[in-house]
């Protein structure tokens, strides 16, 4: 897991905070858009479709996914 963007949702007051991560998973991991995972005691939702990364040989080296957690 690698930290990504953090953002505030507000309309004159803070309504929530979005915390993002980029997750790197082993080949063959069964994950899809909308799935939820737990990391470091927090629940995150996968945003968009996870993407496989391939090496020059064509083998999948890992799967990358964007994760987001809202609080507030």
CHARMM internal coordinates of N, CA and C (Angstrom, degrees):
IC EDIT
DIST 1 N 1 CA 1.4500
DIST 1 CA 1 C 1.5153
ANGL 1 N 1 CA 1 C 108.04
DIST 1 C 2 N 1.3322
ANGL 1 CA 1 C 2 N 114.57
DIHE 1 N 1 CA 1 C 2 N 138.06
DIST 2 N 2 CA 1.4535
ANGL 1 C 2 N 2 CA 120.98
DIHE 1 CA 1 C 2 N 2 CA -179.47
DIST 2 CA 2 C 1.5254
ANGL 2 N 2 CA 2 C 108.42
DIHE 1 C 2 N 2 CA 2 C -131.48
DIST 2 C 3 N 1.3460
ANGL 2 CA 2 C 3 N 118.60
DIHE 2 N 2 CA 2 C 3 N 129.64
DIST 3 N 3 CA 1.4648
ANGL 2 C 3 N 3 CA 119.87
DIHE 2 CA 2 C 3 N 3 CA 179.29
DIST 3 CA 3 C 1.5177
ANGL 3 N 3 CA 3 C 111.14
DIHE 2 C 3 N 3 CA 3 C -58.26
DIST 3 C 4 N 1.3417
ANGL 3 CA 3 C 4 N 115.04
DIHE 3 N 3 CA 3 C 4 N 144.62
DIST 4 N 4 CA 1.4659
ANGL 3 C 4 N 4 CA 121.89
DIHE 3 CA 3 C 4 N 4 CA 176.37
DIST 4 CA 4 C 1.5256
ANGL 4 N 4 CA 4 C 107.40
DIHE 3 C 4 N 4 CA 4 C -127.36
DIST 4 C 5 N 1.3002
ANGL 4 CA 4 C 5 N 118.83
DIHE 4 N 4 CA 4 C 5 N -142.75
DIST 5 N 5 CA 1.4671
ANGL 4 C 5 N 5 CA 123.16
DIHE 4 CA 4 C 5 N 5 CA -174.33
DIST 5 CA 5 C 1.5206
ANGL 5 N 5 CA 5 C 112.75
DIHE 4 C 5 N 5 CA 5 C -74.81
DIST 5 C 6 N 1.3342
ANGL 5 CA 5 C 6 N 114.11
DIHE 5 N 5 CA 5 C 6 N 151.51
DIST 6 N 6 CA 1.4571
ANGL 5 C 6 N 6 CA 122.90
DIHE 5 CA 5 C 6 N 6 CA 170.58
DIST 6 CA 6 C 1.5195
ANGL 6 N 6 CA 6 C 106.77
DIHE 5 C 6 N 6 CA 6 C -125.78
DIST 6 C 7 N 1.3286
ANGL 6 CA 6 C 7 N 117.88
DIHE 6 N 6 CA 6 C 7 N 141.00
DIST 7 N 7 CA 1.4596
ANGL 6 C 7 N 7 CA 120.86
DIHE 6 CA 6 C 7 N 7 CA -177.39
DIST 7 CA 7 C 1.5202
ANGL 7 N 7 CA 7 C 110.87
DIHE 6 C 7 N 7 CA 7 C -144.23
DIST 7 C 8 N 1.3410
ANGL 7 CA 7 C 8 N 115.24
DIHE 7 N 7 CA 7 C 8 N 154.94
DIST 8 N 8 CA 1.4579
ANGL 7 C 8 N 8 CA 122.33
DIHE 7 CA 7 C 8 N 8 CA 174.57
DIST 8 CA 8 C 1.5190
ANGL 8 N 8 CA 8 C 109.44
DIHE 7 C 8 N 8 CA 8 C -104.69
DIST 8 C 9 N 1.3185
ANGL 8 CA 8 C 9 N 116.10
DIHE 8 N 8 CA 8 C 9 N 140.94
DIST 9 N 9 CA 1.4608
ANGL 8 C 9 N 9 CA 121.67
DIHE 8 CA 8 C 9 N 9 CA 171.18
DIST 9 CA 9 C 1.5184
ANGL 9 N 9 CA 9 C 105.85
DIHE 8 C 9 N 9 CA 9 C -107.58
DIST 9 C 10 N 1.3326
ANGL 9 CA 9 C 10 N 117.40
DIHE 9 N 9 CA 9 C 10 N 119.25
DIST 10 N 10 CA 1.4594
ANGL 9 C 10 N 10 CA 118.58
DIHE 9 CA 9 C 10 N 10 CA -175.99
DIST 10 CA 10 C 1.5215
ANGL 10 N 10 CA 10 C 112.01
DIHE 9 C 10 N 10 CA 10 C -149.73
DIST 10 C 11 N 1.3148
ANGL 10 CA 10 C 11 N 114.94
DIHE 10 N 10 CA 10 C 11 N 155.95
DIST 11 N 11 CA 1.4650
ANGL 10 C 11 N 11 CA 122.45
DIHE 10 CA 10 C 11 N 11 CA 172.72
DIST 11 CA 11 C 1.5330
ANGL 11 N 11 CA 11 C 107.41
DIHE 10 C 11 N 11 CA 11 C -140.27
DIST 11 C 12 N 1.3213
ANGL 11 CA 11 C 12 N 115.20
DIHE 11 N 11 CA 11 C 12 N 55.82
DIST 12 N 12 CA 1.4549
ANGL 11 C 12 N 12 CA 121.29
DIHE 11 CA 11 C 12 N 12 CA -174.39
DIST 12 CA 12 C 1.5159
ANGL 12 N 12 CA 12 C 111.87
DIHE 11 C 12 N 12 CA 12 C 96.44
DIST 12 C 13 N 1.2911
ANGL 12 CA 12 C 13 N 116.27
DIHE 12 N 12 CA 12 C 13 N -14.38
DIST 13 N 13 CA 1.4719
ANGL 12 C 13 N 13 CA 123.02
DIHE 12 CA 12 C 13 N 13 CA 174.69
DIST 13 CA 13 C 1.5217
ANGL 13 N 13 CA 13 C 107.11
DIHE 12 C 13 N 13 CA 13 C -143.87
DIST 13 C 14 N 1.2868
ANGL 13 CA 13 C 14 N 117.68
DIHE 13 N 13 CA 13 C 14 N 158.64
DIST 14 N 14 CA 1.4607
ANGL 13 C 14 N 14 CA 120.41
DIHE 13 CA 13 C 14 N 14 CA -179.99
DIST 14 CA 14 C 1.5178
ANGL 14 N 14 CA 14 C 108.65
DIHE 13 C 14 N 14 CA 14 C -78.96
DIST 14 C 15 N 1.3282
ANGL 14 CA 14 C 15 N 116.86
DIHE 14 N 14 CA 14 C 15 N 120.84
DIST 15 N 15 CA 1.4624
ANGL 14 C 15 N 15 CA 121.95
DIHE 14 CA 14 C 15 N 15 CA 179.24
DIST 15 CA 15 C 1.5211
ANGL 15 N 15 CA 15 C 111.38
DIHE 14 C 15 N 15 CA 15 C -96.28
DIST 15 C 16 N 1.3229
ANGL 15 CA 15 C 16 N 116.48
DIHE 15 N 15 CA 15 C 16 N -28.80
DIST 16 N 16 CA 1.4583
ANGL 15 C 16 N 16 CA 119.61
DIHE 15 CA 15 C 16 N 16 CA -179.21
DIST 16 CA 16 C 1.5189
ANGL 16 N 16 CA 16 C 111.21
DIHE 15 C 16 N 16 CA 16 C -177.15
DIST 16 C 17 N 1.2974
ANGL 16 CA 16 C 17 N 114.57
DIHE 16 N 16 CA 16 C 17 N 165.28
DIST 17 N 17 CA 1.4566
ANGL 16 C 17 N 17 CA 121.92
DIHE 16 CA 16 C 17 N 17 CA 178.14
DIST 17 CA 17 C 1.5193
ANGL 17 N 17 CA 17 C 108.19
DIHE 16 C 17 N 17 CA 17 C -124.78
DIST 17 C 18 N 1.3225
ANGL 17 CA 17 C 18 N 115.56
DIHE 17 N 17 CA 17 C 18 N 129.88
DIST 18 N 18 CA 1.4618
ANGL 17 C 18 N 18 CA 121.97
DIHE 17 CA 17 C 18 N 18 CA 177.40
DIST 18 CA 18 C 1.5236
ANGL 18 N 18 CA 18 C 108.21
DIHE 17 C 18 N 18 CA 18 C -102.08
DIST 18 C 19 N 1.3186
ANGL 18 CA 18 C 19 N 115.99
DIHE 18 N 18 CA 18 C 19 N 127.28
DIST 19 N 19 CA 1.4588
ANGL 18 C 19 N 19 CA 121.86
DIHE 18 CA 18 C 19 N 19 CA 178.73
DIST 19 CA 19 C 1.5213
ANGL 19 N 19 CA 19 C 107.92
DIHE 18 C 19 N 19 CA 19 C -117.24
DIST 19 C 20 N 1.3127
ANGL 19 CA 19 C 20 N 117.82
DIHE 19 N 19 CA 19 C 20 N 124.02
DIST 20 N 20 CA 1.4542
ANGL 19 C 20 N 20 CA 121.25
DIHE 19 CA 19 C 20 N 20 CA -176.98
DIST 20 CA 20 C 1.5160
ANGL 20 N 20 CA 20 C 113.60
DIHE 19 C 20 N 20 CA 20 C -113.09
DIST 20 C 21 N 1.3105
ANGL 20 CA 20 C 21 N 114.97
DIHE 20 N 20 CA 20 C 21 N 151.95
DIST 21 N 21 CA 1.4616
ANGL 20 C 21 N 21 CA 123.10
DIHE 20 CA 20 C 21 N 21 CA 175.43
DIST 21 CA 21 C 1.5229
ANGL 21 N 21 CA 21 C 108.39
DIHE 20 C 21 N 21 CA 21 C -138.90
DIST 21 C 22 N 1.3060
ANGL 21 CA 21 C 22 N 116.22
DIHE 21 N 21 CA 21 C 22 N 157.06
DIST 22 N 22 CA 1.4500
ANGL 21 C 22 N 22 CA 122.68
DIHE 21 CA 21 C 22 N 22 CA 168.49
DIST 22 CA 22 C 1.5216
ANGL 22 N 22 CA 22 C 106.07
DIHE 21 C 22 N 22 CA 22 C -109.14
DIST 22 C 23 N 1.3189
ANGL 22 CA 22 C 23 N 116.17
DIHE 22 N 22 CA 22 C 23 N 123.55
DIST 23 N 23 CA 1.4633
ANGL 22 C 23 N 23 CA 120.95
DIHE 22 CA 22 C 23 N 23 CA -179.66
DIST 23 CA 23 C 1.5191
ANGL 23 N 23 CA 23 C 110.73
DIHE 22 C 23 N 23 CA 23 C -103.38
DIST 23 C 24 N 1.3180
ANGL 23 CA 23 C 24 N 115.87
DIHE 23 N 23 CA 23 C 24 N 139.82
DIST 24 N 24 CA 1.4646
ANGL 23 C 24 N 24 CA 122.61
DIHE 23 CA 23 C 24 N 24 CA 176.90
DIST 24 CA 24 C 1.5250
ANGL 24 N 24 CA 24 C 107.33
DIHE 23 C 24 N 24 CA 24 C -118.45
DIST 24 C 25 N 1.3241
ANGL 24 CA 24 C 25 N 116.00
DIHE 24 N 24 CA 24 C 25 N 119.59
DIST 25 N 25 CA 1.4570
ANGL 24 C 25 N 25 CA 121.84
DIHE 24 CA 24 C 25 N 25 CA -172.68
DIST 25 CA 25 C 1.5232
ANGL 25 N 25 CA 25 C 110.52
DIHE 24 C 25 N 25 CA 25 C -119.30
DIST 25 C 26 N 1.3350
ANGL 25 CA 25 C 26 N 117.52
DIHE 25 N 25 CA 25 C 26 N 153.79
DIST 26 N 26 CA 1.4719
ANGL 25 C 26 N 26 CA 120.63
DIHE 25 CA 25 C 26 N 26 CA 178.76
DIST 26 CA 26 C 1.5249
ANGL 26 N 26 CA 26 C 111.73
DIHE 25 C 26 N 26 CA 26 C -64.19
DIST 26 C 27 N 1.3414
ANGL 26 CA 26 C 27 N 116.96
DIHE 26 N 26 CA 26 C 27 N 152.90
DIST 27 N 27 CA 1.4669
ANGL 26 C 27 N 27 CA 120.48
DIHE 26 CA 26 C 27 N 27 CA 175.41
DIST 27 CA 27 C 1.5284
ANGL 27 N 27 CA 27 C 110.50
DIHE 26 C 27 N 27 CA 27 C -53.81
DIST 27 C 28 N 1.3236
ANGL 27 CA 27 C 28 N 116.73
DIHE 27 N 27 CA 27 C 28 N 140.96
DIST 28 N 28 CA 1.4599
ANGL 27 C 28 N 28 CA 120.82
DIHE 27 CA 27 C 28 N 28 CA 178.30
DIST 28 CA 28 C 1.5157
ANGL 28 N 28 CA 28 C 114.64
DIHE 27 C 28 N 28 CA 28 C 88.04
DIST 28 C 29 N 1.3458
ANGL 28 CA 28 C 29 N 117.74
DIHE 28 N 28 CA 28 C 29 N -3.74
DIST 29 N 29 CA 1.4585
ANGL 28 C 29 N 29 CA 120.03
DIHE 28 CA 28 C 29 N 29 CA 178.38
DIST 29 CA 29 C 1.5287
ANGL 29 N 29 CA 29 C 109.18
DIHE 28 C 29 N 29 CA 29 C -63.34
DIST 29 C 30 N 1.3257
ANGL 29 CA 29 C 30 N 116.74
DIHE 29 N 29 CA 29 C 30 N 132.33
DIST 30 N 30 CA 1.4577
ANGL 29 C 30 N 30 CA 122.41
DIHE 29 CA 29 C 30 N 30 CA -177.58
DIST 30 CA 30 C 1.5266
ANGL 30 N 30 CA 30 C 109.56
DIHE 29 C 30 N 30 CA 30 C -89.18
DIST 30 C 31 N 1.3441
ANGL 30 CA 30 C 31 N 116.46
DIHE 30 N 30 CA 30 C 31 N 87.20
DIST 31 N 31 CA 1.4552
ANGL 30 C 31 N 31 CA 121.49
DIHE 30 CA 30 C 31 N 31 CA 177.46
DIST 31 CA 31 C 1.5273
ANGL 31 N 31 CA 31 C 109.12
DIHE 30 C 31 N 31 CA 31 C -132.03
DIST 31 C 32 N 1.3377
ANGL 31 CA 31 C 32 N 115.94
DIHE 31 N 31 CA 31 C 32 N 151.47
DIST 32 N 32 CA 1.4641
ANGL 31 C 32 N 32 CA 121.17
DIHE 31 CA 31 C 32 N 32 CA -179.20
DIST 32 CA 32 C 1.5233
ANGL 32 N 32 CA 32 C 109.26
DIHE 31 C 32 N 32 CA 32 C -147.43
DIST 32 C 33 N 1.3314
ANGL 32 CA 32 C 33 N 116.25
DIHE 32 N 32 CA 32 C 33 N 164.76
DIST 33 N 33 CA 1.4604
ANGL 32 C 33 N 33 CA 121.90
DIHE 32 CA 32 C 33 N 33 CA 177.07
DIST 33 CA 33 C 1.5206
ANGL 33 N 33 CA 33 C 109.78
DIHE 32 C 33 N 33 CA 33 C -53.41
DIST 33 C 34 N 1.3288
ANGL 33 CA 33 C 34 N 116.14
DIHE 33 N 33 CA 33 C 34 N 135.49
DIST 34 N 34 CA 1.4554
ANGL 33 C 34 N 34 CA 121.06
DIHE 33 CA 33 C 34 N 34 CA 178.24
DIST 34 CA 34 C 1.5164
ANGL 34 N 34 CA 34 C 114.56
DIHE 33 C 34 N 34 CA 34 C 90.26
DIST 34 C 35 N 1.3440
ANGL 34 CA 34 C 35 N 117.58
DIHE 34 N 34 CA 34 C 35 N -15.98
DIST 35 N 35 CA 1.4625
ANGL 34 C 35 N 35 CA 119.67
DIHE 34 CA 34 C 35 N 35 CA 177.26
DIST 35 CA 35 C 1.5230
ANGL 35 N 35 CA 35 C 109.73
DIHE 34 C 35 N 35 CA 35 C -62.41
DIST 35 C 36 N 1.3077
ANGL 35 CA 35 C 36 N 116.26
DIHE 35 N 35 CA 35 C 36 N 154.62
DIST 36 N 36 CA 1.4568
ANGL 35 C 36 N 36 CA 121.45
DIHE 35 CA 35 C 36 N 36 CA 176.92
DIST 36 CA 36 C 1.5254
ANGL 36 N 36 CA 36 C 109.01
DIHE 35 C 36 N 36 CA 36 C -116.98
DIST 36 C 37 N 1.3222
ANGL 36 CA 36 C 37 N 114.67
DIHE 36 N 36 CA 36 C 37 N 139.27
DIST 37 N 37 CA 1.4648
ANGL 36 C 37 N 37 CA 119.99
DIHE 36 CA 36 C 37 N 37 CA 176.10
DIST 37 CA 37 C 1.5169
ANGL 37 N 37 CA 37 C 108.41
DIHE 36 C 37 N 37 CA 37 C -131.57
DIST 37 C 38 N 1.3196
ANGL 37 CA 37 C 38 N 116.01
DIHE 37 N 37 CA 37 C 38 N 160.47
DIST 38 N 38 CA 1.4471
ANGL 37 C 38 N 38 CA 121.25
DIHE 37 CA 37 C 38 N 38 CA 177.49
DIST 38 CA 38 C 1.5163
ANGL 38 N 38 CA 38 C 108.64
DIHE 37 C 38 N 38 CA 38 C -109.71
DIST 38 C 39 N 1.3347
ANGL 38 CA 38 C 39 N 115.86
DIHE 38 N 38 CA 38 C 39 N 133.43
DIST 39 N 39 CA 1.4587
ANGL 38 C 39 N 39 CA 122.40
DIHE 38 CA 38 C 39 N 39 CA 178.26
DIST 39 CA 39 C 1.5212
ANGL 39 N 39 CA 39 C 108.55
DIHE 38 C 39 N 39 CA 39 C -142.08
DIST 39 C 40 N 1.2893
ANGL 39 CA 39 C 40 N 116.44
DIHE 39 N 39 CA 39 C 40 N 129.19
DIST 40 N 40 CA 1.4619
ANGL 39 C 40 N 40 CA 122.62
DIHE 39 CA 39 C 40 N 40 CA 176.27
DIST 40 CA 40 C 1.5318
ANGL 40 N 40 CA 40 C 111.77
DIHE 39 C 40 N 40 CA 40 C 53.12
DIST 40 C 41 N 1.3307
ANGL 40 CA 40 C 41 N 116.51
DIHE 40 N 40 CA 40 C 41 N 38.11
DIST 41 N 41 CA 1.4564
ANGL 40 C 41 N 41 CA 122.22
DIHE 40 CA 40 C 41 N 41 CA 176.96
DIST 41 CA 41 C 1.5225
ANGL 41 N 41 CA 41 C 115.56
DIHE 40 C 41 N 41 CA 41 C 79.97
DIST 41 C 42 N 1.3372
ANGL 41 CA 41 C 42 N 117.66
DIHE 41 N 41 CA 41 C 42 N 6.75
DIST 42 N 42 CA 1.4631
ANGL 41 C 42 N 42 CA 121.54
DIHE 41 CA 41 C 42 N 42 CA 179.35
DIST 42 CA 42 C 1.5213
ANGL 42 N 42 CA 42 C 110.26
DIHE 41 C 42 N 42 CA 42 C -121.36
DIST 42 C 43 N 1.3406
ANGL 42 CA 42 C 43 N 115.95
DIHE 42 N 42 CA 42 C 43 N 152.01
DIST 43 N 43 CA 1.4619
ANGL 42 C 43 N 43 CA 121.50
DIHE 42 CA 42 C 43 N 43 CA 177.10
DIST 43 CA 43 C 1.5214
ANGL 43 N 43 CA 43 C 109.93
DIHE 42 C 43 N 43 CA 43 C -95.82
DIST 43 C 44 N 1.3384
ANGL 43 CA 43 C 44 N 116.34
DIHE 43 N 43 CA 43 C 44 N 130.78
DIST 44 N 44 CA 1.4591
ANGL 43 C 44 N 44 CA 123.21
DIHE 43 CA 43 C 44 N 44 CA 179.51
DIST 44 CA 44 C 1.5189
ANGL 44 N 44 CA 44 C 109.69
DIHE 43 C 44 N 44 CA 44 C -123.55
DIST 44 C 45 N 1.3273
ANGL 44 CA 44 C 45 N 115.72
DIHE 44 N 44 CA 44 C 45 N 149.16
DIST 45 N 45 CA 1.4646
ANGL 44 C 45 N 45 CA 121.37
DIHE 44 CA 44 C 45 N 45 CA 176.38
DIST 45 CA 45 C 1.5208
ANGL 45 N 45 CA 45 C 108.83
DIHE 44 C 45 N 45 CA 45 C -109.18
DIST 45 C 46 N 1.3364
ANGL 45 CA 45 C 46 N 116.05
DIHE 45 N 45 CA 45 C 46 N 139.67
DIST 46 N 46 CA 1.4567
ANGL 45 C 46 N 46 CA 120.99
DIHE 45 CA 45 C 46 N 46 CA 177.12
DIST 46 CA 46 C 1.5219
ANGL 46 N 46 CA 46 C 108.33
DIHE 45 C 46 N 46 CA 46 C -78.09
DIST 46 C 47 N 1.3285
ANGL 46 CA 46 C 47 N 115.74
DIHE 46 N 46 CA 46 C 47 N 125.39
DIST 47 N 47 CA 1.4556
ANGL 46 C 47 N 47 CA 122.86
DIHE 46 CA 46 C 47 N 47 CA -177.80
DIST 47 CA 47 C 1.5270
ANGL 47 N 47 CA 47 C 108.03
DIHE 46 C 47 N 47 CA 47 C -103.52
DIST 47 C 48 N 1.3192
ANGL 47 CA 47 C 48 N 117.50
DIHE 47 N 47 CA 47 C 48 N 123.38
DIST 48 N 48 CA 1.4619
ANGL 47 C 48 N 48 CA 121.10
DIHE 47 CA 47 C 48 N 48 CA -178.13
DIST 48 CA 48 C 1.5221
ANGL 48 N 48 CA 48 C 111.24
DIHE 47 C 48 N 48 CA 48 C 76.34
DIST 48 C 49 N 1.3176
ANGL 48 CA 48 C 49 N 115.34
DIHE 48 N 48 CA 48 C 49 N 179.19
DIST 49 N 49 CA 1.4659
ANGL 48 C 49 N 49 CA 120.15
DIHE 48 CA 48 C 49 N 49 CA -179.19
DIST 49 CA 49 C 1.5276
ANGL 49 N 49 CA 49 C 111.26
DIHE 48 C 49 N 49 CA 49 C -84.20
DIST 49 C 50 N 1.3270
ANGL 49 CA 49 C 50 N 117.36
DIHE 49 N 49 CA 49 C 50 N 132.22
DIST 50 N 50 CA 1.4644
ANGL 49 C 50 N 50 CA 120.02
DIHE 49 CA 49 C 50 N 50 CA 173.57
DIST 50 CA 50 C 1.5329
ANGL 50 N 50 CA 50 C 109.90
DIHE 49 C 50 N 50 CA 50 C -61.16
DIST 50 C 51 N 1.3348
ANGL 50 CA 50 C 51 N 116.44
DIHE 50 N 50 CA 50 C 51 N 147.00
DIST 51 N 51 CA 1.4616
ANGL 50 C 51 N 51 CA 120.64
DIHE 50 CA 50 C 51 N 51 CA -176.72
DIST 51 CA 51 C 1.5251
ANGL 51 N 51 CA 51 C 111.38
DIHE 50 C 51 N 51 CA 51 C -120.58
DIST 51 C 52 N 1.3188
ANGL 51 CA 51 C 52 N 116.66
DIHE 51 N 51 CA 51 C 52 N 130.88
DIST 52 N 52 CA 1.4689
ANGL 51 C 52 N 52 CA 118.95
DIHE 51 CA 51 C 52 N 52 CA 175.35
DIST 52 CA 52 C 1.5267
ANGL 52 N 52 CA 52 C 110.39
DIHE 51 C 52 N 52 CA 52 C -77.38
DIST 52 C 53 N 1.3063
ANGL 52 CA 52 C 53 N 116.74
DIHE 52 N 52 CA 52 C 53 N 139.23
DIST 53 N 53 CA 1.4640
ANGL 52 C 53 N 53 CA 122.88
DIHE 52 CA 52 C 53 N 53 CA 173.81
DIST 53 CA 53 C 1.5121
ANGL 53 N 53 CA 53 C 107.60
DIHE 52 C 53 N 53 CA 53 C -104.52
DIST 53 C 54 N 1.3222
ANGL 53 CA 53 C 54 N 116.37
DIHE 53 N 53 CA 53 C 54 N 132.42
DIST 54 N 54 CA 1.4575
ANGL 53 C 54 N 54 CA 121.08
DIHE 53 CA 53 C 54 N 54 CA -177.01
DIST 54 CA 54 C 1.5253
ANGL 54 N 54 CA 54 C 110.44
DIHE 53 C 54 N 54 CA 54 C -114.29
DIST 54 C 55 N 1.3118
ANGL 54 CA 54 C 55 N 114.49
DIHE 54 N 54 CA 54 C 55 N 145.89
DIST 55 N 55 CA 1.4591
ANGL 54 C 55 N 55 CA 120.52
DIHE 54 CA 54 C 55 N 55 CA 175.76
DIST 55 CA 55 C 1.5317
ANGL 55 N 55 CA 55 C 108.81
DIHE 54 C 55 N 55 CA 55 C -80.80
DIST 55 C 56 N 1.3291
ANGL 55 CA 55 C 56 N 118.34
DIHE 55 N 55 CA 55 C 56 N 170.86
DIST 56 N 56 CA 1.4654
ANGL 55 C 56 N 56 CA 120.40
DIHE 55 CA 55 C 56 N 56 CA 177.35
DIST 56 CA 56 C 1.5302
ANGL 56 N 56 CA 56 C 113.23
DIHE 55 C 56 N 56 CA 56 C -57.96
DIST 56 C 57 N 1.3324
ANGL 56 CA 56 C 57 N 117.62
DIHE 56 N 56 CA 56 C 57 N -20.74
DIST 57 N 57 CA 1.4615
ANGL 56 C 57 N 57 CA 120.72
DIHE 56 CA 56 C 57 N 57 CA 178.90
DIST 57 CA 57 C 1.5247
ANGL 57 N 57 CA 57 C 111.82
DIHE 56 C 57 N 57 CA 57 C -81.57
DIST 57 C 58 N 1.3562
ANGL 57 CA 57 C 58 N 116.93
DIHE 57 N 57 CA 57 C 58 N -9.87
DIST 58 N 58 CA 1.4538
ANGL 57 C 58 N 58 CA 120.56
DIHE 57 CA 57 C 58 N 58 CA -179.55
DIST 58 CA 58 C 1.5189
ANGL 58 N 58 CA 58 C 114.18
DIHE 57 C 58 N 58 CA 58 C 96.76
DIST 58 C 59 N 1.3274
ANGL 58 CA 58 C 59 N 117.12
DIHE 58 N 58 CA 58 C 59 N -7.83
DIST 59 N 59 CA 1.4739
ANGL 58 C 59 N 59 CA 120.27
DIHE 58 CA 58 C 59 N 59 CA 177.75
DIST 59 CA 59 C 1.5174
ANGL 59 N 59 CA 59 C 110.21
DIHE 58 C 59 N 59 CA 59 C -77.15
DIST 59 C 60 N 1.3191
ANGL 59 CA 59 C 60 N 116.77
DIHE 59 N 59 CA 59 C 60 N 143.47
DIST 60 N 60 CA 1.4580
ANGL 59 C 60 N 60 CA 120.96
DIHE 59 CA 59 C 60 N 60 CA 175.68
DIST 60 CA 60 C 1.5268
ANGL 60 N 60 CA 60 C 107.79
DIHE 59 C 60 N 60 CA 60 C -73.71
DIST 60 C 61 N 1.3427
ANGL 60 CA 60 C 61 N 115.63
DIHE 60 N 60 CA 60 C 61 N 125.94
DIST 61 N 61 CA 1.4591
ANGL 60 C 61 N 61 CA 119.51
DIHE 60 CA 60 C 61 N 61 CA -179.87
DIST 61 CA 61 C 1.5262
ANGL 61 N 61 CA 61 C 111.83
DIHE 60 C 61 N 61 CA 61 C -94.67
DIST 61 C 62 N 1.3345
ANGL 61 CA 61 C 62 N 116.24
DIHE 61 N 61 CA 61 C 62 N -32.19
DIST 62 N 62 CA 1.4604
ANGL 61 C 62 N 62 CA 121.18
DIHE 61 CA 61 C 62 N 62 CA 175.38
DIST 62 CA 62 C 1.5270
ANGL 62 N 62 CA 62 C 109.08
DIHE 61 C 62 N 62 CA 62 C -167.91
DIST 62 C 63 N 1.3237
ANGL 62 CA 62 C 63 N 115.05
DIHE 62 N 62 CA 62 C 63 N 171.29
DIST 63 N 63 CA 1.4643
ANGL 62 C 63 N 63 CA 121.85
DIHE 62 CA 62 C 63 N 63 CA 176.40
DIST 63 CA 63 C 1.5270
ANGL 63 N 63 CA 63 C 106.61
DIHE 62 C 63 N 63 CA 63 C -116.66
DIST 63 C 64 N 1.3277
ANGL 63 CA 63 C 64 N 115.97
DIHE 63 N 63 CA 63 C 64 N 130.49
DIST 64 N 64 CA 1.4568
ANGL 63 C 64 N 64 CA 121.35
DIHE 63 CA 63 C 64 N 64 CA -179.28
DIST 64 CA 64 C 1.5180
ANGL 64 N 64 CA 64 C 109.34
DIHE 63 C 64 N 64 CA 64 C -106.70
DIST 64 C 65 N 1.3482
ANGL 64 CA 64 C 65 N 116.56
DIHE 64 N 64 CA 64 C 65 N 137.25
DIST 65 N 65 CA 1.4610
ANGL 64 C 65 N 65 CA 121.29
DIHE 64 CA 64 C 65 N 65 CA 178.92
DIST 65 CA 65 C 1.5199
ANGL 65 N 65 CA 65 C 110.01
DIHE 64 C 65 N 65 CA 65 C -141.79
DIST 65 C 66 N 1.3241
ANGL 65 CA 65 C 66 N 115.46
DIHE 65 N 65 CA 65 C 66 N 144.61
DIST 66 N 66 CA 1.4600
ANGL 65 C 66 N 66 CA 121.32
DIHE 65 CA 65 C 66 N 66 CA 175.33
DIST 66 CA 66 C 1.5341
ANGL 66 N 66 CA 66 C 108.36
DIHE 65 C 66 N 66 CA 66 C -91.91
DIST 66 C 67 N 1.3355
ANGL 66 CA 66 C 67 N 116.23
DIHE 66 N 66 CA 66 C 67 N 132.62
DIST 67 N 67 CA 1.4579
ANGL 66 C 67 N 67 CA 121.55
DIHE 66 CA 66 C 67 N 67 CA -179.36
DIST 67 CA 67 C 1.5127
ANGL 67 N 67 CA 67 C 109.93
DIHE 66 C 67 N 67 CA 67 C -122.27
DIST 67 C 68 N 1.3309
ANGL 67 CA 67 C 68 N 115.46
DIHE 67 N 67 CA 67 C 68 N 150.15
DIST 68 N 68 CA 1.4631
ANGL 67 C 68 N 68 CA 120.23
DIHE 67 CA 67 C 68 N 68 CA -177.66
DIST 68 CA 68 C 1.5241
ANGL 68 N 68 CA 68 C 110.00
DIHE 67 C 68 N 68 CA 68 C -143.13
DIST 68 C 69 N 1.3354
ANGL 68 CA 68 C 69 N 114.27
DIHE 68 N 68 CA 68 C 69 N 144.63
DIST 69 N 69 CA 1.4671
ANGL 68 C 69 N 69 CA 121.41
DIHE 68 CA 68 C 69 N 69 CA 176.31
DIST 69 CA 69 C 1.5222
ANGL 69 N 69 CA 69 C 107.95
DIHE 68 C 69 N 69 CA 69 C -133.20
DIST 69 C 70 N 1.3310
ANGL 69 CA 69 C 70 N 115.99
DIHE 69 N 69 CA 69 C 70 N 130.96
DIST 70 N 70 CA 1.4614
ANGL 69 C 70 N 70 CA 121.35
DIHE 69 CA 69 C 70 N 70 CA 176.14
DIST 70 CA 70 C 1.5103
ANGL 70 N 70 CA 70 C 109.77
DIHE 69 C 70 N 70 CA 70 C -105.92
DIST 70 C 71 N 1.3162
ANGL 70 CA 70 C 71 N 116.42
DIHE 70 N 70 CA 70 C 71 N 140.14
DIST 71 N 71 CA 1.4547
ANGL 70 C 71 N 71 CA 121.26
DIHE 70 CA 70 C 71 N 71 CA 172.58
DIST 71 CA 71 C 1.5183
ANGL 71 N 71 CA 71 C 108.69
DIHE 70 C 71 N 71 CA 71 C -140.75
DIST 71 C 72 N 1.2957
ANGL 71 CA 71 C 72 N 115.59
DIHE 71 N 71 CA 71 C 72 N 154.88
DIST 72 N 72 CA 1.4587
ANGL 71 C 72 N 72 CA 119.58
DIHE 71 CA 71 C 72 N 72 CA 178.96
DIST 72 CA 72 C 1.4906
ANGL 72 N 72 CA 72 C 112.35
DIHE 71 C 72 N 72 CA 72 C 124.38
END
COOR INIT
IC SEED 1 N 1 CA 1 C
IC BUILD
